[in-house]
Amino acid sequence: MAETEFALDLNDDQKEVRSWLHGFAADVMRPAAAEWDEREETPWPIIQEAAKIGLYSLDFYAQQYFDPTGLGIPMTMEELFWGDAGIALSIVGTGLAAVGVLANGTEEQIGTWVPQMYGDAGDVKVAAFCSSEPDAGSDVASMRTRAVYDEAKDEWVLNGTKTWATNGGIANVHVVVASVDPELGSKGHASFIVPPGTPGLSQGQKFKKHGIRASHTAEVVLDDVRVPGHCLLGGKEKLDERLARARERAKGSGERVKNAAMATFEASRPAVGAMAVGTARAAYEVALEYGKTREQFGRPVIDNQGVAFQLADMRTSVDAARLLVWRASWMGVTGRKFESAEGSMSKLFASETAKKVTAQAIQLLGGNGYTREYPVERMHRDAAIYSIFEGTSEIQRLVIARTLSGMPIR
Ligand SMILES: Cc1cc2nc3c(=O)[nH]c(=O)nc-3n(C[C@H](O)[C@H](O)[C@H](O)COP(=O)(O)OP(=O)(O)OC[C@H]3O[C@@H](n4cnc5c(N)ncnc54)[C@H](O)[C@@H]3O)c2cc1C
């Protein structure tokens, strides 16, 4: 890939795309945010509207994903999550499953399955990435879902229960991570496509959540789910080679071996940071406007240094978070090695910033900030997710500390 210098500004094409995304976020998502938050349902009409203008489409997502500057995805995430986090996750959740296929699938698998994840403007679909389990969240290696190969039929048989799956059960295509060799821990994992309508896959409990309530989160139950051999991402030959290497090294199994699920998480962490930047920026903007218009003691509340300094800190944190995210995204796209775990750093800092800035925004709006009449209450609830999914803040710190020190910190 050609070398691309790190840029602190967007080019003209990117600015145009950002302004188009911002228009959709401001005119379509923001006005609908409170309603879908209360309904706690997937906002299908909004996904359909996004599909009609090409915003919810494989083409658009791929264009941003392969943007050589690395800024396409963070820019997209920031604008959409600025609009509304719950609706935005309903729009971009499919991308997590798509990245799972892009990271581990063959060209043919990518070409076959990724388009089916999105459907088309007349018949919109979503996809789900299912890794987490009730007893395997941060500890991915303890996954219990099993995939057993039935050689006679060239089929894989999946059994287990996945949890917390975004779009789980309502997806057209599910990407499921399962253990093919439990003795190898995370090195014995593989990812599978479960095609639309496959018998044995069903939705379990749908969760009622604190925030991002427009995004569907549910258990996915796999009961003797049979998928054809070609649904193993990367193919059997590659898996067998990988397993053989892992068995040979089984004794000295380090902790830094890449497995199917971790490859997906690595690719998507700065993108989650960008989501957090979007929510934080949204809350900061509401707070700034409120500070300038709300009067107490005969003057705008921002006239008080204590309030103005809060806003200065909020904006400084948002910009610092964005810079870390852009750096990590650029490093990822240009193939640089994350020698100081810069991807995890960006997610950690941006997630914690979103929680802090949205809390500061509530404080700045006083009683109004605490009500659902104003959006910062929802933004604060939404912000709590970023330090949990795609690896909690503690796990990011663990990754950063291990990378910096080279020590097996626990
Ligand atoms: C809304 C939502 C959507 C999600 N979407 C998806 C999805 O689409 N697909 C999917 O596969 N998963 C998804 N997840 C799951 C998410 O990735 C997990 O919740 C997350 O990885 C944490 O796992 P856990 O909830 O089991 O927490 P646990 O791992 O049980 O952690 C509990 C606490 O212990 C801390 N902790 C754990 N281990 C350590 C350690 N070694 N050192 C220090 N602290 C530690 C954690 O940081 C956390 O604070 C989603 C979750 C939510 C809430």
Ligand as a Chemical Component Dictionary entry (heavy atoms), coordinates in Angstrom:
data_LIG
# 
_chem_comp.id                   LIG 
_chem_comp.type                 NON-POLYMER 
_chem_comp.pdbx_formal_charge   0 
_chem_comp.three_letter_code    LIG 
# 
loop_
_chem_comp_atom.comp_id 
_chem_comp_atom.atom_id 
_chem_comp_atom.alt_atom_id 
_chem_comp_atom.type_symbol 
_chem_comp_atom.charge 
_chem_comp_atom.model_Cartn_x 
_chem_comp_atom.model_Cartn_y 
_chem_comp_atom.model_Cartn_z 
_chem_comp_atom.pdbx_ordinal 
LIG C1  C1  C 0 -24.701 -3.020  24.349 1  
LIG C2  C2  C 0 -23.691 -4.078  24.122 2  
LIG C3  C3  C 0 -23.422 -4.518  22.839 3  
LIG C4  C4  C 0 -22.479 -5.532  22.625 4  
LIG N1  N1  N 0 -22.291 -6.013  21.352 5  
LIG C5  C5  C 0 -21.539 -7.131  21.176 6  
LIG C6  C6  C 0 -21.488 -7.783  19.899 7  
LIG O1  O1  O 0 -22.074 -7.313  18.921 8  
LIG N2  N2  N 0 -20.792 -8.939  19.794 9  
LIG C7  C7  C 0 -20.126 -9.489  20.854 10 
LIG O2  O2  O 0 -19.510 -10.544 20.695 11 
LIG N3  N3  N 0 -20.140 -8.887  22.072 12 
LIG C8  C8  C 0 -20.838 -7.738  22.260 13 
LIG N4  N4  N 0 -20.897 -7.138  23.502 14 
LIG C9  C9  C 0 -20.181 -7.757  24.618 15 
LIG C10 C10 C 0 -19.024 -6.927  25.129 16 
LIG O3  O3  O 0 -17.949 -6.970  24.224 17 
LIG C11 C11 C 0 -18.680 -7.464  26.546 18 
LIG O4  O4  O 0 -19.713 -7.038  27.399 19 
LIG C12 C12 C 0 -17.346 -6.971  27.017 20 
LIG O5  O5  O 0 -16.307 -7.590  26.299 21 
LIG C13 C13 C 0 -17.114 -7.240  28.518 22 
LIG O6  O6  O 0 -17.408 -8.551  28.846 23 
LIG P1  P1  P 0 -18.362 -8.860  30.114 24 
LIG O7  O7  O 0 -19.581 -8.026  29.932 25 
LIG O8  O8  O 0 -18.551 -10.305 30.213 26 
LIG O9  O9  O 0 -17.574 -8.309  31.373 27 
LIG P2  P2  P 0 -16.527 -9.137  32.259 28 
LIG O10 O10 O 0 -15.463 -9.681  31.387 29 
LIG O11 O11 O 0 -17.265 -10.072 33.134 30 
LIG O12 O12 O 0 -15.890 -7.984  33.144 31 
LIG C14 C14 C 0 -16.467 -7.517  34.367 32 
LIG C15 C15 C 0 -15.545 -6.433  34.931 33 
LIG O13 O13 O 0 -14.273 -7.019  35.273 34 
LIG C16 C16 C 0 -13.225 -6.337  34.606 35 
LIG N5  N5  N 0 -12.181 -7.292  34.231 36 
LIG C17 C17 C 0 -12.335 -8.510  33.641 37 
LIG N6  N6  N 0 -11.149 -9.105  33.466 38 
LIG C18 C18 C 0 -10.212 -8.236  33.945 39 
LIG C19 C19 C 0 -8.783  -8.267  34.051 40 
LIG N7  N7  N 0 -8.082  -9.301  33.591 41 
LIG N8  N8  N 0 -8.156  -7.207  34.607 42 
LIG C20 C20 C 0 -8.871  -6.136  35.057 43 
LIG N9  N9  N 0 -10.211 -6.046  34.990 44 
LIG C21 C21 C 0 -10.868 -7.079  34.432 45 
LIG C22 C22 C 0 -13.882 -5.735  33.377 46 
LIG O14 O14 O 0 -13.136 -4.625  32.871 47 
LIG C23 C23 C 0 -15.238 -5.326  33.905 48 
LIG O15 O15 O 0 -15.142 -4.082  34.556 49 
LIG C24 C24 C 0 -21.791 -6.091  23.727 50 
LIG C25 C25 C 0 -22.051 -5.622  25.015 51 
LIG C26 C26 C 0 -22.984 -4.642  25.226 52 
LIG C27 C27 C 0 -23.256 -4.198  26.627 53 
# 
loop_
_chem_comp_bond.comp_id 
_chem_comp_bond.atom_id_1 
_chem_comp_bond.atom_id_2 
_chem_comp_bond.value_order 
_chem_comp_bond.pdbx_ordinal 
LIG C1  C2  SING 1  
LIG C2  C3  SING 2  
LIG C2  C26 DOUB 3  
LIG C3  C4  DOUB 4  
LIG C4  N1  SING 5  
LIG C4  C24 SING 6  
LIG N1  C5  DOUB 7  
LIG C5  C6  SING 8  
LIG C5  C8  SING 9  
LIG C6  O1  DOUB 10 
LIG C6  N2  SING 11 
LIG N2  C7  SING 12 
LIG C7  O2  DOUB 13 
LIG C7  N3  SING 14 
LIG N3  C8  DOUB 15 
LIG C8  N4  SING 16 
LIG N4  C9  SING 17 
LIG N4  C24 SING 18 
LIG C9  C10 SING 19 
LIG C10 O3  SING 20 
LIG C10 C11 SING 21 
LIG C11 O4  SING 22 
LIG C11 C12 SING 23 
LIG C12 O5  SING 24 
LIG C12 C13 SING 25 
LIG C13 O6  SING 26 
LIG O6  P1  SING 27 
LIG P1  O7  DOUB 28 
LIG P1  O8  SING 29 
LIG P1  O9  SING 30 
LIG O9  P2  SING 31 
LIG P2  O10 DOUB 32 
LIG P2  O11 SING 33 
LIG P2  O12 SING 34 
LIG O12 C14 SING 35 
LIG C14 C15 SING 36 
LIG C15 O13 SING 37 
LIG C15 C23 SING 38 
LIG O13 C16 SING 39 
LIG C16 N5  SING 40 
LIG C16 C22 SING 41 
LIG N5  C17 SING 42 
LIG N5  C21 SING 43 
LIG C17 N6  DOUB 44 
LIG N6  C18 SING 45 
LIG C18 C19 SING 46 
LIG C18 C21 DOUB 47 
LIG C19 N7  SING 48 
LIG C19 N8  DOUB 49 
LIG N8  C20 SING 50 
LIG C20 N9  DOUB 51 
LIG N9  C21 SING 52 
LIG C22 O14 SING 53 
LIG C22 C23 SING 54 
LIG C23 O15 SING 55 
LIG C24 C25 DOUB 56 
LIG C25 C26 SING 57 
LIG C26 C27 SING 58 
# 
